[in-house]
Amino acid sequence: LLQQLGINTKSSSAIHSIKAPMPGLIINVSVSVGDEVKKGDPLLILEAMKMENVIKSPRDGKIKKVNIQLKQPVEKNQMLLEFE
């Protein structure tokens, strides 16, 4: 899943945003603008094909922008969150 998000362990500190790895429905958003997160913290839950996919933080950082809302449908590669 990390490779689908464009994330690899060598460049995780250079990640500035999280995009949807697949189309689905946002069923939980665990962060808001200004929140400090650690690598591995759950950010949101994306429901796709009746499965819940927990999207976790690829790095330590601060949330700059939340581009999604609860119960919002999203498309593959849609911008979900941005880091400072």
Short mmCIF file of the C-alpha atoms (twelve columns), coordinates in Angstrom:
data_MODEL
# 
_entry.id   MODEL 
# 
loop_
_atom_site.group_PDB 
_atom_site.id 
_atom_site.type_symbol 
_atom_site.label_atom_id 
_atom_site.label_alt_id 
_atom_site.label_comp_id 
_atom_site.label_asym_id 
_atom_site.label_seq_id 
_atom_site.Cartn_x 
_atom_site.Cartn_y 
_atom_site.Cartn_z 
_atom_site.pdbx_PDB_model_num 
ATOM 1  C CA . LEU A 1  0.000   0.000  0.000  1 
ATOM 2  C CA . LEU A 2  2.831   2.410  0.752  1 
ATOM 3  C CA . GLN A 3  4.212   2.036  -2.761 1 
ATOM 4  C CA . GLN A 4  0.748   2.747  -4.197 1 
ATOM 5  C CA . LEU A 5  0.722   5.995  -2.209 1 
ATOM 6  C CA . GLY A 6  4.105   6.875  -3.695 1 
ATOM 7  C CA . ILE A 7  5.813   6.316  -0.377 1 
ATOM 8  C CA . ASN A 8  9.044   4.481  0.196  1 
ATOM 9  C CA . THR A 9  11.171  4.353  3.320  1 
ATOM 10 C CA . LYS A 10 14.052  6.309  1.761  1 
ATOM 11 C CA . SER A 11 11.987  9.394  0.965  1 
ATOM 12 C CA . SER A 12 9.316   9.353  3.670  1 
ATOM 13 C CA . SER A 13 10.521  12.655 5.165  1 
ATOM 14 C CA . ALA A 14 9.963   14.340 1.777  1 
ATOM 15 C CA . ILE A 15 6.278   13.390 1.696  1 
ATOM 16 C CA . HIS A 16 4.067   16.455 1.777  1 
ATOM 17 C CA . SER A 17 0.640   14.943 1.049  1 
ATOM 18 C CA . ILE A 18 -1.486  11.805 1.172  1 
ATOM 19 C CA . LYS A 19 -3.544  10.784 -1.855 1 
ATOM 20 C CA . ALA A 20 -6.299  8.186  -2.023 1 
ATOM 21 C CA . PRO A 21 -4.811  4.820  -3.076 1 
ATOM 22 C CA . MET A 22 -8.212  3.726  -4.453 1 
ATOM 23 C CA . PRO A 23 -11.755 5.053  -4.866 1 
ATOM 24 C CA . GLY A 24 -13.893 4.781  -1.761 1 
ATOM 25 C CA . LEU A 25 -15.750 6.528  1.047  1 
ATOM 26 C CA . ILE A 26 -14.190 8.388  3.982  1 
ATOM 27 C CA . ILE A 27 -15.701 6.850  7.122  1 
ATOM 28 C CA . ASN A 28 -13.411 8.384  9.765  1 
ATOM 29 C CA . VAL A 29 -11.007 11.332 9.945  1 
ATOM 30 C CA . SER A 30 -8.730  11.162 12.991 1 
ATOM 31 C CA . VAL A 31 -6.800  14.418 12.477 1 
ATOM 32 C CA . SER A 32 -7.476  18.101 11.940 1 
ATOM 33 C CA . VAL A 33 -5.425  21.095 10.819 1 
ATOM 34 C CA . GLY A 34 -2.557  21.816 13.200 1 
ATOM 35 C CA . ASP A 35 -2.398  18.323 14.710 1 
ATOM 36 C CA . GLU A 36 1.071   16.867 15.314 1 
ATOM 37 C CA . VAL A 37 1.344   13.259 14.114 1 
ATOM 38 C CA . LYS A 38 4.002   10.583 14.433 1 
ATOM 39 C CA . LYS A 39 4.946   8.051  11.794 1 
ATOM 40 C CA . GLY A 40 2.385   5.226  11.899 1 
ATOM 41 C CA . ASP A 41 -0.414  7.242  13.526 1 
ATOM 42 C CA . PRO A 42 -3.826  6.568  11.934 1 
ATOM 43 C CA . LEU A 43 -4.989  9.564  9.875  1 
ATOM 44 C CA . LEU A 44 -8.251  8.360  8.364  1 
ATOM 45 C CA . ILE A 45 -10.250 5.303  7.356  1 
ATOM 46 C CA . LEU A 46 -11.164 4.786  3.713  1 
ATOM 47 C CA . GLU A 47 -13.867 2.223  2.986  1 
ATOM 48 C CA . ALA A 48 -13.402 0.520  -0.382 1 
ATOM 49 C CA . MET A 49 -15.052 -2.678 -1.616 1 
ATOM 50 C CA . LYS A 50 -16.664 -3.129 1.831  1 
ATOM 51 C CA . MET A 51 -13.232 -3.168 3.507  1 
ATOM 52 C CA . GLU A 52 -11.925 -0.554 5.932  1 
ATOM 53 C CA . ASN A 53 -8.443  0.686  5.008  1 
ATOM 54 C CA . VAL A 54 -6.621  2.607  7.734  1 
ATOM 55 C CA . ILE A 55 -4.378  5.239  6.175  1 
ATOM 56 C CA . LYS A 56 -1.441  5.888  8.517  1 
ATOM 57 C CA . SER A 57 1.053   8.715  8.615  1 
ATOM 58 C CA . PRO A 58 4.212   7.994  6.593  1 
ATOM 59 C CA . ARG A 59 6.248   10.427 8.717  1 
ATOM 60 C CA . ASP A 60 6.302   12.683 11.744 1 
ATOM 61 C CA . GLY A 61 4.843   16.092 11.019 1 
ATOM 62 C CA . LYS A 62 2.087   18.639 11.376 1 
ATOM 63 C CA . ILE A 63 -1.175  18.570 9.410  1 
ATOM 64 C CA . LYS A 64 -1.379  21.618 7.139  1 
ATOM 65 C CA . LYS A 65 -4.668  20.919 5.343  1 
ATOM 66 C CA . VAL A 66 -7.476  18.347 5.466  1 
ATOM 67 C CA . ASN A 67 -9.088  18.148 2.030  1 
ATOM 68 C CA . ILE A 68 -11.812 15.619 2.871  1 
ATOM 69 C CA . GLN A 69 -14.865 15.312 5.120  1 
ATOM 70 C CA . LEU A 70 -16.650 12.452 6.835  1 
ATOM 71 C CA . LYS A 71 -18.877 10.398 4.476  1 
ATOM 72 C CA . GLN A 72 -17.252 11.986 1.416  1 
ATOM 73 C CA . PRO A 73 -16.663 9.764  -1.627 1 
ATOM 74 C CA . VAL A 74 -13.142 10.050 -3.066 1 
ATOM 75 C CA . GLU A 75 -11.478 9.005  -6.314 1 
ATOM 76 C CA . LYS A 76 -8.107  7.320  -6.766 1 
ATOM 77 C CA . ASN A 77 -5.227  9.836  -6.422 1 
ATOM 78 C CA . GLN A 78 -7.481  12.506 -4.891 1 
ATOM 79 C CA . MET A 79 -5.586  14.697 -2.401 1 
ATOM 80 C CA . LEU A 80 -6.681  13.780 1.141  1 
ATOM 81 C CA . LEU A 81 -4.254  15.493 3.531  1 
ATOM 82 C CA . GLU A 82 -1.264  17.813 3.339  1 
ATOM 83 C CA . PHE A 83 1.694   18.092 5.730  1 
ATOM 84 C CA . GLU A 84 3.617   21.273 6.612  1 
# 
